[in-house]
Amino acid sequence: MPFPDCVPELTDGVVRLRAHRREDAERIVEQCQDVDTLRWTTVPRPYGPAEAEWFLKHIEDGWNAGEGYEYWAITDAADPQQRFLGTIDLRAGKSGMAEVGFGLHPDGRGRGSMAAALRLVAARFFNDLGGQRLYWWASRGNFASWRVAWACGFTFHATLPARLQPPDPSAQADHGAVASVGRDDDLTRPAAPWHEPVTLEADGIRLRAWRPDDVEAIELDDTPEHFEPPGARQTPENYAEWLLRRQERMSQGTSTWWCITDAATDRALGLVTLIEGGQEPGTAELGYALFPSARGRGATTIASRLVVDYAFAETGGRGLRKLSALTVGDNDKSAAVLTRLGFTEWGREPAFCEREDGTLDDARHWVLLRP
């Protein structure tokens, strides 16, 4: 059957996927002029009625040709007018593989519509078309798109440099994040956690998520560089990349990063983290660092104790059974913090890292079990 009769309508009672219509053009233009759409997609610039008409003709031609490129308009299942809320497409390839793409009009965001639409399209691919694995691609840092795929059970694989071509051929290509889901995977829940830093507060110290404007509080650190893991130190110059990497790690369930702040002023004082990537289930590594001007008031101990209590809490916390920590041999102040928290030093690793003068320092290993 020719378009639109060849388009299978898909619905779960919450969203309805239907064939695109000519009257969708106006809202397609609105979506493609939205700042987030322009930031994260490759829609033509500028985008007007002519571009929308071309897009609608492209969709119709694709369905009529039956070449594996399928597009649906996303609507609210309860809307009698089936007003356009966005587009989702399935690009089937060879050997049972396909890619999915999607975008929402601003009116359709924040209601779970895209995750529902993705589950419907994935079910069609796996159940009706015999698909084996469905891939998701997005520009690095597009966490809104990743949250949709994450909610539908996709497993994150990698970020590939210069993978996605921008609309302007002369511009630098975007790094591409890739994830996938298989036909036997659970589409109803995430395959890994997404660790959001909950707000914690005590004794004039508040822990919250890091924000872009916290760059204004970053100070040049005077502590020896071997006190911290390579690449861990913040500077005003590297802060944007530093923050993006930590946001990526949290979205992949490997760590949680808090900003230590003064509760009265909300100014950033340092950081505290739980690292679960590479650890045994139920365990995490504690880490912390403080800006020079914030030292001497017990902020590290207060912040770390808040995170330790949160990590062990069965209700409202992480429910972990064990925390570990590592300090270098000559970092006595960090060792004193761990001692105050109740950690026990269980071993010393010789020649762990190199000091700035070329000599080698040991590593001290610490552990704390849940009470």
Secondary structure, 3 states (H helix, E strand, C coil): CCCCCCCCCEECCCEEEECCCHHHHHHHHHHHCCHHHHHHCCCCCCCCHHHHHHHHHHHHHHHHHCCCEEEEEEEECCCCCCCCCEEEEEEECCCCEEEEEEEECHHHCCCCHHHHHHHHHHHHHHHHCCCCEEEEEEECCCHHHHHHHHHCCCEEEEEEEEEECCCCCCCCCEEEEEEEEECCCCCCCCCCCCCCCCCEEECCEEEECCCHHHHHHCCCCCCCHHHCCCCCCCCCCCHHHHHHHHHHHHHCCCEEEEEEEECCCCCEEEEEEEECCCCCCCEEEEEEEECHHHCCCCHHHHHHHHHHHHHHCCCCCCCCCEEEEEEECCCHHHHHHHHHHCCEEEEEEEEEEECCCCCEEEEEEEEEECC
